[in-house]
Amino acid sequence: MSAKHVLRWVGAEAFVAAPARPSPAILRFDGDDFMVRMLALLEHTPQRLPELVARYENWNGLGEPTPEVAPPAVVNASRPARLLRRGTALLGFRRDGQVAVSPAPGTDLALADAPPAAAARTLKLFQPIHQRYYLAAAHLVCELPGLPPRLTSGGDKSAFVLRRIYTVTDPATQAPRAIEHAFIKTPGQPGHWQPIADADAATTSPAGEDWLPVFPLNYAPPAGPRRTLLGGLIPVARHDEYRFARRASHADPAQDAGAWHARDDVKALARMKVIAPWQGLIERAYLSGGANDPVKADTPWSDKSPPDGAVAGTLQAANDQLVEASWRLLQDMREFLLASLPDLTPALLAAGSAPADRPQLQALLDLLALATWKKPADFLAADRPQLGGAATNLAHDRASLRRALADIGAVSDALDAQDRAFPDGVGWPGYAFPLVALVAGSAVQADGSSLPRLTGPFRFWPGFVAPDQLVPPIPNEGAQDADNRRLDLLFDRLAAAIDEADAAGRLHARAQSTSAARLAAELTKVLADDSGPARFVLRFLHRRCDCGPLAPLVVSAPSEVFELAGFFDSDAPLRPIRIALPFDTTPGGLRKYGKNSAFIMSDLLCGQMKRIRRMGFGDMVLSVLPWPFHKGLKVGAGGPCGADSGANFGTICSLSIPIITIVAFILLIVIATLLDLIFRWLPFLIACFPVPGLKGKR
């Protein structure tokens, strides 16, 4: 006759503290040697396990330090002598004098969302960077007198899971209710939180739930047989992954509308390689033109005006840079379209026709054909872009963006081979198609402020009555925001063509995913569901893999509710970091340091660094000031080092690390002082303590 052994989980300190609780314990350590301390404590003083249980702390009120276990006085003693010494140390130990601090079984998890006045402060777990480590620990035992340890077989698997507590409104009672959510991790995809029904939270684990590994820790308690404590490191450093993971739909998680798909990667790539760089060109044009606005009437120099030649010269230099940047962006746009949409070939792009079963792709090509660029001579004199001589002499017969994209492929390799900036180099394309260009003068807004005037092919897309007016208008929308919204027309066409290709199975979506875009999409859904600080519990699981449904999953009670601290958390303990600056900073002291840091620079970077070294700080400041203080930068030719002699060369520069450290520290103070005008952070930046006897000259 055999008896069925019922398995259960009990806390880490169950055999040294009373009563035995079913919830796992969270053990806290305050040093990088936490495993050494844990093993030593279990070996010599396991009765001190309750001292490791995590309690609330912050940097202004630290918890008790992790117990230090002194090594035994006699290392090579015999086993009976060691047992006698250990038994003597336990004479004064009373198991029933220890108190468990974790919540009792059945504690309502809704208390996690109660206000501070109604509930104690929630435990917060900090990251290793804060010099804190946490172990989830529990015993797997048989439910027999004495709770004997469960001896697992090769087909058994134990682990623990992290679950998030969301407070949702019960549709029947309209009352808030706390629901556990399992973290589902799909390979190659970001994880998400899937709700678990109340009846299933303590008995099952959803498919795909992220099981975190555990390891055995053997020890001998003060009384009874040897025990195996199962422990696992709580991955607090994965705070961002857990905190910003979306919550799946309760009704049908598999068909959740917020899930990320391969086509979303391509759309994100379209914004990253096409839309965002173009918007960056528009922003650069506004900033470049801002230094050349005519002086307002109420300024101290109201009787003067900037010379036309100075304004035109600066605008021409800025427009020449925009022409070169436009060529580079045309390259990226063409490469993206041909790589992501296999149905679009170079021949179809040049002809402007898509396959008959691709109407959205045809709509995209039609929009690209409507993005026109007029020749400079066709503009009105007041609206003519101030292009430099090199750009003006180029052909302007590429009347549409589609035509420019088709033709840029023939000169793409030559563009990539350029080692000088436009127009210093030779071999640039014979035509110009600037995606944005500055126009002389400024436009006066309704509030009396002035903005640079610019033009570009996006200003002539359909949906606009005039180049400077949106239909329908948006109240209080800035000119730059309006231009950025014009580019959303292009993104909408791109997104529709991508969805069409994906539905037909003709989308190339094997590019590396854009993590920033995924995070933005996840955060959008997270913020919609977020109801306050993220609260978590953990549970231990045990599965007898060889028994199937005859032995159901053994799930522990939930642990204490806790939060995960972020990397920059205002409550986090401070890991000591000491950076010793050079002591003797006189020339006599600094000359003694060796130059052991080598910087390797190619011929191109060498030439660019030489151009920077010729400029002074005053020159850079004057270059961003308005007239009459404005002075254009004289950077000279942008060729590589040695180009004048025909023998290009790179360099390896050896620098002194101590001097670099001093420079970095001084720049930190200077920049922090300047930015204090915005952030007001200087009173909280630094605190210095005098150290008598700390001298630079010994």
C-alpha positions in Angstrom: 0.0 0.0 0.0 1.5 3.4 -1.0 0.6 6.9 0.1 0.4 9.8 -2.3 3.0 12.5 -1.5 1.5 15.9 -1.9 4.2 18.5 -2.7 4.2 22.1 -1.4 6.5 25.1 -1.2 7.6 26.7 2.0 9.7 29.8 2.6 13.4 29.9 2.8 13.5 30.4 6.6 10.8 27.9 7.3 13.1 25.5 9.3 14.7 28.2 11.4 11.6 30.4 12.0 8.1 29.7 13.1 5.5 29.5 11.7 6.4 27.9 8.4 4.9 30.1 5.6 4.1 29.0 2.1 5.4 32.2 0.4 8.9 32.4 -1.0 11.4 34.7 0.7 13.3 37.5 -0.9 16.8 37.5 0.5 18.8 40.8 0.2 22.6 41.1 -0.1 24.6 44.4 -0.1 27.9 43.2 -1.7 29.3 41.7 -4.8 30.5 38.7 -2.8 26.9 37.7 -2.0 27.2 34.1 -3.0 30.2 33.6 -0.8 28.3 35.1 2.1 25.3 33.0 1.4 27.2 29.7 1.3 29.1 30.6 4.4 26.0 31.5 6.3 24.3 28.2 5.3 27.4 26.2 6.3 28.0 27.7 9.7 24.9 29.7 10.9 21.8 28.8 9.0 19.7 30.0 11.9 20.5 33.6 10.7 18.6 33.2 7.5 15.8 35.5 8.7 18.3 38.3 8.9 18.6 38.2 5.1 14.9 38.7 4.4 14.6 41.9 2.4 12.9 44.9 4.0 12.2 48.4 2.7 15.2 50.7 2.5 16.5 53.7 0.6 19.9 55.5 0.5 18.8 57.8 3.3 17.8 54.9 5.5 19.8 51.8 4.7 18.8 48.4 5.9 20.9 46.2 8.2 24.2 45.0 6.6 24.4 41.5 5.3 25.6 39.2 8.2 29.3 38.5 8.1 30.1 34.9 9.0 33.4 34.4 10.8 35.4 31.3 9.6 35.7 28.5 12.2 38.6 28.7 14.5 39.8 25.2 13.7 39.7 24.5 10.0 41.2 21.0 10.0 39.0 19.6 12.8 37.4 16.2 12.5 33.7 15.9 11.6 32.6 15.1 15.2 34.5 18.1 16.4 32.9 20.3 13.9 29.4 19.0 14.7 30.1 19.5 18.4 31.2 23.1 17.9 28.2 23.8 15.7 25.8 22.2 18.2 27.3 24.4 21.0 26.7 27.5 18.9 23.0 26.5 18.5 22.3 26.0 22.2 20.8 29.4 22.6 18.8 29.4 19.4 15.0 29.3 19.7 13.1 28.6 16.4 9.8 29.9 17.7 11.4 33.2 18.6 11.9 34.2 14.9 9.2 36.2 13.2 8.3 35.9 9.5 7.9 39.3 7.8 6.4 38.3 4.5 2.6 38.4 4.1 0.6 35.5 5.3 -1.1 33.2 2.7 -4.3 34.7 1.3 -3.1 38.3 1.6 -5.1 40.5 -0.7 -2.8 41.7 -3.5 -5.1 44.7 -4.0 -3.3 46.2 -1.0 -0.4 46.8 -3.3 -2.3 49.7 -4.9 -3.6 51.1 -1.6 -2.5 54.6 -0.6 0.5 54.9 1.7 -1.8 55.7 4.6 -3.6 52.4 4.3 -0.6 50.1 3.6 3.0 49.9 4.6 5.7 51.1 2.3 6.2 48.7 -0.7 9.4 46.8 -0.8 11.7 48.1 -3.6 14.4 45.9 -5.1 17.5 47.7 -6.4 20.0 46.9 -9.2 23.5 45.5 -9.0 24.8 48.9 -10.0 23.4 50.0 -6.7 25.3 47.2 -5.0 22.2 45.2 -4.2 21.5 41.6 -5.1 18.3 39.6 -4.3 17.7 35.9 -4.2 14.3 34.3 -4.4 14.4 31.3 -2.1 12.0 28.5 -1.1 12.0 24.8 -0.1 10.1 22.1 -2.0 8.8 19.6 0.6 6.4 16.7 1.0 3.2 17.4 3.0 4.0 14.9 5.7 4.8 15.3 9.4 8.1 17.1 9.6 7.9 18.3 6.0 10.6 16.1 4.7 12.5 17.4 1.7 11.4 16.3 -1.8 14.0 14.3 -3.6 13.6 15.3 -7.3 14.3 13.0 -10.2 15.8 13.7 -13.6 12.4 14.4 -15.1 11.6 17.2 -12.6 12.0 20.9 -13.2 11.8 23.7 -10.7 11.9 27.5 -11.4 10.4 30.7 -10.3 8.4 33.3 -12.3 7.9 37.0 -12.0 4.4 38.3 -12.3 3.0 41.8 -12.5 0.0 43.0 -10.6 -2.4 45.2 -12.6 -5.4 46.8 -11.0 -8.4 46.5 -13.4 -12.1 47.3 -13.1 -14.3 44.3 -12.6 -17.0 44.7 -15.4 -19.6 43.0 -13.1 -19.1 45.1 -9.9 -17.2 48.1 -11.3 -14.8 47.7 -8.4 -11.0 47.7 -8.8 -9.5 44.2 -8.6 -5.8 43.1 -8.6 -5.0 40.5 -11.3 -1.7 38.7 -11.8 -0.1 38.9 -15.3 2.4 36.4 -16.5 5.4 37.6 -18.5 5.3 35.8 -21.9 8.6 35.8 -23.8 8.5 34.8 -27.5 11.9 34.3 -29.1 12.8 37.2 -31.3 10.0 39.3 -30.0 9.6 41.7 -27.0 7.8 40.1 -24.0 4.3 41.1 -22.9 2.1 40.7 -19.8 -0.7 38.2 -20.2 -3.5 38.2 -17.6 -4.2 35.1 -15.6 -7.6 34.3 -14.1 -7.8 34.4 -10.3 -8.6 30.6 -10.2 -5.5 29.8 -12.4 -2.9 32.1 -10.8 -2.1 29.6 -8.0 -2.3 26.4 -10.1 -1.0 26.9 -13.6 1.6 28.6 -15.7 0.5 30.0 -19.2 2.3 28.7 -22.2 5.4 30.7 -23.0 5.7 32.2 -19.5 9.3 33.1 -18.7 10.6 30.6 -16.2 13.7 31.9 -14.4 16.3 29.3 -13.3 17.0 28.2 -9.7 20.0 26.4 -8.2 20.2 24.1 -5.1 21.8 25.3 -1.9 22.4 22.3 0.6 22.6 23.0 4.3 21.9 21.4 7.7 19.3 23.2 9.7 19.5 23.4 13.5 17.2 20.3 13.8 16.1 17.7 11.4 17.5 16.3 8.1 19.7 18.1 5.6 17.7 20.5 3.4 18.0 21.7 -0.1 17.1 25.4 -0.5 16.2 26.4 -4.0 17.4 29.9 -4.9 17.3 32.1 -8.0 18.8 35.5 -8.7 16.0 38.0 -9.2 16.8 39.9 -12.5 16.2 43.4 -11.2 18.5 44.8 -14.0 15.8 43.8 -16.5 13.7 46.6 -15.0 13.1 48.3 -18.4 12.1 45.1 -20.1 9.5 44.3 -17.4 8.4 47.9 -16.7 7.8 48.8 -20.4 6.3 45.6 -21.7 2.8 46.0 -22.9 -0.3 44.3 -21.4 -2.0 41.9 -23.8 -5.7 41.9 -24.4 -7.6 40.0 -21.7 -10.1 38.7 -24.2 -7.8 37.3 -26.8 -4.1 37.7 -26.1 -3.1 35.8 -29.3 -4.8 38.3 -31.5 -3.8 41.4 -29.5 -3.8 44.5 -31.7 -0.8 45.9 -30.0 1.6 43.1 -31.0 4.6 44.0 -33.0 4.9 42.5 -36.5 7.6 42.3 -39.1 5.9 45.0 -41.2 6.2 47.4 -38.2 10.0 46.9 -38.4 9.9 48.1 -42.1 7.7 51.0 -41.2 10.0 52.0 -38.5 12.9 51.7 -40.9 11.0 54.0 -43.3 10.7 56.6 -40.7 14.4 56.2 -39.7 15.9 56.3 -43.2 13.4 58.5 -45.0 11.1 60.7 -42.9 13.3 61.6 -39.9 16.4 62.6 -42.0 14.2 64.8 -44.2 12.7 66.4 -41.1 16.2 66.9 -39.8 17.1 68.8 -43.0 14.1 71.0 -42.5 15.1 71.7 -38.9 18.7 72.4 -40.0 17.4 74.9 -42.6 15.4 76.7 -40.0 18.3 76.9 -37.6 20.8 78.0 -40.4 18.4 80.7 -41.5 17.8 81.9 -38.0 21.2 83.6 -37.8 20.6 85.6 -40.9 17.2 87.3 -40.1 17.1 91.0 -40.7 17.5 93.0 -37.5 14.2 94.0 -35.9 13.2 97.6 -35.6 13.3 97.7 -31.8 16.9 96.4 -31.4 19.7 98.7 -30.3 21.2 98.8 -33.8 17.9 99.7 -35.5 19.6 102.2 -37.8 21.6 99.5 -39.5 20.9 96.4 -41.6 23.0 93.4 -42.5 24.8 93.8 -45.8 23.0 91.9 -48.6 26.3 90.2 -49.6 26.9 88.8 -46.1 23.4 87.4 -45.9 23.5 85.9 -49.4 26.9 84.4 -48.8 25.8 82.7 -45.6 22.6 81.4 -47.2 24.6 80.1 -50.2 27.0 78.1 -47.9 24.0 76.7 -46.0 22.2 75.7 -49.2 25.3 74.0 -50.6 25.4 71.8 -47.5 21.7 71.1 -47.9 22.3 70.1 -51.5 24.9 67.6 -50.5 22.8 66.2 -47.7 19.9 65.8 -50.1 22.0 63.6 -52.4 22.8 61.4 -49.4 19.2 61.2 -48.4 18.2 60.3 -52.0 20.6 57.4 -51.8 19.0 56.1 -48.6 15.5 56.5 -49.9 16.3 54.6 -53.1 18.1 51.8 -51.2 15.2 51.4 -48.8 12.5 51.3 -51.4 14.3 48.7 -53.6 15.4 46.6 -50.6 12.0 46.5 -48.8 9.6 46.3 -51.7 10.7 43.5 -54.0 7.9 44.4 -56.5 9.6 47.7 -57.1 12.5 47.4 -59.5 14.9 50.1 -60.8 13.1 50.0 -64.2 9.6 50.4 -62.6 10.9 53.2 -60.5 12.2 55.0 -63.5 9.0 54.4 -65.5 6.8 55.3 -62.5 4.5 52.3 -63.0 3.8 49.5 -60.5 2.3 46.0 -61.1 -1.4 46.1 -61.7 -2.2 44.3 -58.4 -0.2 46.8 -56.4 -2.5 49.9 -56.2 -0.9 51.2 -53.0 2.6 51.0 -54.5 1.3 52.9 -57.6 -0.1 55.6 -55.3 3.3 55.9 -53.7 5.0 56.4 -57.1 2.3 58.9 -58.1 3.0 61.0 -54.9 6.8 60.9 -55.6 6.1 62.1 -59.1 4.2 65.1 -57.7 7.1 66.2 -55.5 8.5 68.6 -58.0 11.4 71.0 -57.9 11.5 74.0 -60.1 14.6 75.4 -61.7 16.0 78.4 -59.9 15.2 80.6 -62.9 11.5 79.6 -62.7 11.1 81.0 -59.1 10.1 84.5 -58.6 13.0 86.8 -57.8 11.9 87.3 -54.2 11.4 83.5 -53.7 14.5 82.3 -55.5 16.7 79.9 -53.4 20.2 81.4 -52.7 22.2 78.6 -54.1 26.0 78.8 -54.3 27.7 79.1 -57.7 28.6 75.4 -57.8 25.0 74.3 -57.1 23.5 76.9 -59.5 25.6 75.6 -62.3 24.3 72.1 -61.9 21.3 70.9 -64.0 17.9 71.2 -62.4 16.0 69.1 -64.9 15.0 66.3 -62.5 11.4 67.6 -62.2 10.2 65.1 -59.6 11.4 63.2 -56.6 10.7 59.9 -58.4 13.0 61.0 -61.3 15.8 62.0 -58.9 15.5 58.7 -57.0 15.8 56.8 -60.3 18.9 58.7 -61.5 20.8 58.7 -58.2 21.5 55.0 -58.5 23.9 55.6 -61.4 26.2 57.9 -59.3 25.7 56.3 -55.9 29.1 54.6 -55.8 30.8 57.8 -56.9 29.1 59.7 -54.2 30.3 57.2 -51.6 33.8 57.5 -52.9 34.0 61.3 -52.2 36.5 62.4 -49.6 35.9 66.1 -49.7 32.8 68.2 -48.9 30.7 69.8 -51.6 31.7 71.8 -53.6 35.5 71.3 -52.9 35.6 67.9 -54.5 35.2 66.8 -58.1 32.9 64.2 -59.6 29.7 65.3 -57.9 26.4 64.5 -59.7 25.6 66.8 -62.6 22.2 67.8 -61.2 20.8 69.1 -58.0 17.6 68.2 -56.3 17.6 69.9 -52.9 14.9 68.4 -50.6 14.9 71.8 -48.8 16.5 75.1 -49.5 16.6 78.5 -47.8 15.2 81.7 -49.4 16.5 85.2 -48.6 14.6 87.3 -46.1 12.3 86.2 -43.3 8.5 85.6 -42.9 6.8 87.6 -40.2 4.3 85.6 -38.2 1.0 86.7 -36.6 2.7 87.2 -33.2 5.3 89.5 -34.7 8.1 87.0 -34.7 10.1 86.2 -37.8 11.1 82.8 -39.2 13.5 81.9 -42.0 11.9 81.3 -45.4 12.5 78.0 -47.0 11.2 76.0 -49.9 11.3 72.4 -51.1 9.4 69.8 -53.1 7.2 68.8 -50.2 5.7 72.3 -50.2 4.0 71.5 -53.6 2.3 68.2 -52.6 -1.5 68.0 -52.9 -3.6 68.9 -49.9 -2.1 72.4 -49.6 -3.7 75.5 -51.0 -0.4 77.4 -50.9 3.1 76.5 -50.0 2.7 78.2 -46.6 -0.8 77.1 -45.7 -2.2 73.8 -44.5 -5.6 72.5 -45.2 -7.3 72.3 -42.8 -5.2 74.7 -40.7 -4.3 73.7 -37.1 -4.4 76.5 -34.6 -1.1 77.6 -33.0 0.8 75.1 -35.2 4.4 76.3 -35.9 5.8 76.5 -39.4 8.3 73.7 -38.7 5.6 71.4 -37.3 3.5 72.1 -40.4 6.4 71.1 -42.7 6.9 67.9 -40.7 3.2 67.1 -41.0 3.5 67.5 -44.8 6.1 64.7 -44.7 3.6 62.5 -43.0 1.8 62.3 -46.3 4.8 60.5 -47.7 4.9 58.2 -44.6 1.2 57.3 -45.0 1.8 56.2 -48.6 4.9 54.3 -47.6 3.0 52.5 -44.8 0.1 51.6 -47.1 2.6 50.1 -49.7 4.3 48.2 -46.9 1.0 46.7 -45.6 0.1 45.8 -49.2 3.4 44.0 -49.8 3.1 42.2 -46.4 -0.4 41.0 -47.2 0.8 39.5 -50.5 3.8 37.9 -48.9 6.2 40.1 -50.9 7.7 42.2 -48.1 11.4 42.0 -47.3 11.5 42.3 -43.5 14.7 40.7 -42.5 16.5 44.0 -41.6 17.6 44.5 -38.0 14.7 45.7 -36.0 14.7 49.3 -34.7 14.6 48.9 -31.0 13.7 52.6 -30.4 10.6 52.3 -32.6 9.5 49.1 -30.8 10.0 50.7 -27.4 7.9 53.7 -28.6 5.1 51.4 -29.6 5.3 49.4 -26.4 5.3 52.6 -24.3 2.2 53.9 -26.1 0.3 50.8 -25.0 1.9 50.7 -21.5 1.1 54.3 -20.7 -2.5 53.7 -21.7 -2.8 50.8 -19.2 -0.5 52.2 -16.5 -2.2 53.0 -13.2 0.9 53.9 -11.1 4.1 52.2 -10.1 4.6 48.7 -11.4 4.1 46.1 -8.7 5.3 42.5 -8.9 5.2 39.2 -7.0 7.1 36.0 -7.6 6.0 32.4 -7.4 8.0 29.1 -7.4 7.0 26.3 -9.7 7.7 22.6 -9.9 6.7 20.3 -12.7 7.2 16.5 -12.8 7.8 16.3 -16.6 7.5 12.4 -16.7 4.1 12.2 -15.1 2.0 14.5 -17.4 -1.5 15.4 -16.1 -1.2 12.8 -13.3 1.0 15.2 -11.3 -0.2 18.8 -11.7 2.1 21.8 -11.5 3.0 22.8 -8.0 2.8 26.5 -7.6 3.8 28.4 -4.4 1.9 31.2 -2.8 2.9 34.7 -4.0 5.8 36.4 -2.4 5.7 39.9 -0.8 4.6 42.6 -3.3 7.6 44.6 -4.5 8.8 47.1 -7.0 11.8 47.1 -9.3 14.0 50.1 -9.2 15.3 51.8 -12.4 18.9 52.5 -13.2 18.4 56.1 -11.9 16.2 55.8 -8.9 16.1 58.5 -6.3 15.8 56.0 -3.5 18.7 53.7 -4.6 21.7 53.1 -2.4 24.9 54.5 -3.7 27.7 52.3 -4.8 31.0 53.9 -3.8 32.9 55.2 -6.9 36.2 56.9 -6.5 38.1 58.6 -9.3 41.6 59.8 -8.4 42.6 62.9 -10.3 46.4 63.5 -10.8 47.9 65.0 -7.6 50.8 67.1 -8.9 49.2 69.2 -11.7 52.1 71.5 -12.2 54.0 71.3 -15.6 56.8 69.6 -13.7 54.4 66.9 -12.4 52.4 66.4 -15.5 55.5 66.0 -17.7 56.3 62.8 -15.8 53.2 60.9 -17.0 53.6 58.7 -20.1 51.5 59.0 -23.2 50.0 55.6 -23.3 46.6 56.2 -24.9 46.7 55.8 -28.7 44.1 57.4 -31.0 44.1 55.9 -34.5 42.8 58.3 -37.2 42.3 57.7 -40.9 43.5 60.2 -43.5 39.9 61.6 -43.7 39.5 62.1 -40.0 43.0 63.5 -39.8 42.1 66.2 -42.4 38.9 67.0 -40.6 40.7 67.4 -37.2 43.2 69.7 -38.8 40.3 71.9 -40.0 38.9 72.0 -36.4 42.2 72.9 -34.8 42.5 75.9 -37.1 39.2 77.3 -35.6 39.2 79.1 -32.3 36.4 79.1 -29.7 35.6 82.7 -30.5 35.2 81.8 -34.2 32.6 79.1 -33.3 30.7 81.5 -31.1 30.6 84.2 -33.7 29.3 81.8 -36.3 26.0 81.3 -34.5 25.4 85.0 -33.5 23.1 87.2 -35.6 24.4 90.2 -37.5 26.3 92.4 -36.8 28.3 89.9 -34.7 28.0 87.1 -37.1 31.1 85.8 -38.8 31.2 82.8 -41.1 33.6 80.0 -40.3 36.6 79.7 -42.5 37.2 76.0 -42.4 39.2 75.7 -45.7 39.4 72.6 -47.9 38.1 69.3 -46.5 40.6 67.0 -48.0 42.5 64.2 -46.2 45.9 64.7 -44.6 48.6 64.7 -47.3 46.3 65.3 -50.2 48.2 68.3 -51.3 51.4 66.2 -51.8 49.5 63.3 -53.3 50.5 60.9 -50.5 47.5 60.5 -48.1 48.4 59.4 -44.6 46.6 58.7 -41.4 48.0 59.2 -37.9 48.3 57.5 -34.5 48.3 60.1 -31.8 49.5 59.2 -28.3 47.9 61.2 -25.4 48.3 61.4 -21.7 45.4 59.9 -19.8 45.9 62.0 -16.6 45.7 65.2 -18.6 42.6 63.9 -20.5 41.0 63.2 -17.2 41.6 66.7 -15.9 40.2 68.2 -19.1 37.1 66.1 -18.8 36.6 67.2 -15.2 37.0 70.8 -16.1 34.6 70.6 -19.0 32.1 68.8 -16.8 32.1 71.8 -14.4 32.0 74.4 -17.2 29.2 72.7 -19.1 27.2 72.0 -15.9 27.5 75.7 -14.9 26.3 76.8 -18.3 23.3 74.4 -18.3 22.4 75.5 -14.8 20.6 78.4 -16.6 18.1 75.8 -17.7 18.1 73.0 -15.2 19.0 74.8 -11.9 20.9 71.8 -10.8 24.2 73.3 -9.6 23.3 73.3 -5.8 22.8 69.5 -6.1 25.8 68.7 -8.2 28.8 68.6 -6.0 29.8 68.6 -2.3 33.5 69.0 -1.4 35.1 68.0 1.9 38.5 69.4 3.0 41.3 66.8 3.5 44.3 68.2 5.5 47.6 66.8 4.3 46.4 65.8 0.8 49.2 67.7 -1.0 50.2 67.7 -4.7 53.9 68.2 -3.9 55.2 65.7 -1.3 
